Amino acid sequence: QVQLVESGGDLVQPGGSLRLSCTASGNIFSIYLMGWHRQVPGKQREWVASWTRDGSTTCADSVKGRFTISRDNAKNTVYLQMNTLKPEDTALYYCTAVLQTSSLGDKNVYWGQGTQVTVSS
């Protein structure tokens, strides 16, 4: 089994910063992508940022210049550094990973349970 466990969500004032963490554990052979999505109740889940195995990173235009995604390969952990937070960044942030559990297995998508980020004064 594979687990993605997020942490770091909190209540923060506008202009503040938070760092989210997500660690993948379990029966993992190879990870191809790790990233973050977010969702506000009543709205569709929105992609935020991704890291891929070749080391490249991308972020949505709405967070570019404020959010940075990075990964610690040794720990199978991905981070989302969020700076200059705005009230519209308030959402449940989900970690996602595309990985194989064996050399012959399919690449499957896994999701964490989410961590709440609230930006409010």
Residue pairs with C-beta under 8 A, 6 or more apart in sequence:
1 26
1 27
2 24
2 25
2 26
2 27
2 28
2 97
2 99
2 101
2 110
3 24
3 25
3 26
3 112
4 22
4 23
4 24
4 95
4 96
4 97
4 110
4 111
4 112
5 22
5 23
5 25
5 95
5 112
5 113
6 20
6 21
6 22
6 93
6 94
6 95
6 112
6 113
6 114
6 115
7 20
7 21
7 22
7 115
8 18
8 19
8 20
8 21
8 80
8 115
9 18
9 20
9 93
9 115
9 116
9 117
9 118
10 18
10 117
10 118
11 118
11 120
12 18
12 85
12 117
12 118
12 119
13 119
13 120
13 121
14 85
14 86
14 87
14 119
14 120
14 121
15 84
15 85
16 85
16 119
17 81
17 82
17 83
17 84
17 85
18 82
18 85
18 117
19 79
19 80
19 81
19 82
20 36
20 79
20 80
20 82
20 93
20 95
20 115
20 117
21 77
21 78
21 79
22 34
22 36
22 77
22 78
22 79
22 80
22 95
22 97
22 112
23 75
23 76
23 77
24 31
24 34
24 76
24 77
24 97
24 99
24 110
25 76
26 101
27 101
27 102
28 76
28 99
28 100
28 101
29 99
29 100
29 101
29 102
29 103
29 105
30 53
30 99
30 100
30 103
31 53
31 76
31 97
31 98
31 99
32 52
32 53
32 98
32 99
32 100
32 107
33 50
33 51
33 52
33 53
33 96
33 97
33 98
34 50
34 51
34 71
34 78
34 95
34 96
34 97
34 98
35 47
35 48
35 49
35 50
35 51
35 69
35 78
35 95
35 96
35 97
36 47
36 48
36 49
36 50
36 69
36 78
36 80
36 93
36 94
36 95
36 96
37 45
37 46
37 47
37 48
37 93
37 94
37 96
38 45
38 46
38 48
38 89
38 91
38 92
38 93
38 94
38 117
39 45
39 46
39 91
39 92
39 94
39 114
40 90
40 91
40 92
45 94
46 60
46 62
46 91
47 60
48 59
48 60
48 63
48 67
48 80
48 93
49 57
49 58
49 59
49 60
49 63
49 67
49 68
49 69
49 80
50 57
50 58
50 69
51 57
51 69
51 70
51 71
51 78
57 68
57 69
57 70
59 67
59 68
59 69
63 82
63 89
66 82
66 83
66 84
66 85
67 80
67 81
67 82
67 83
68 80
68 81
68 83
69 78
69 79
69 80
69 81
70 78
70 79
70 81
71 77
71 78
71 79
72 78
72 79
78 95
78 97
80 93
82 89
82 117
85 117
85 119
86 119
87 119
87 120
88 119
89 117
89 119
90 117
90 118
90 119
90 120
91 116
91 117
92 114
92 115
92 116
92 117
93 114
93 115
93 116
93 117
94 111
94 112
94 113
94 114
95 111
95 112
96 109
96 110
96 111
96 112
97 109
97 110
98 107
98 108
98 109
98 110
99 107
99 108
99 110
100 106
100 107
100 108
101 108
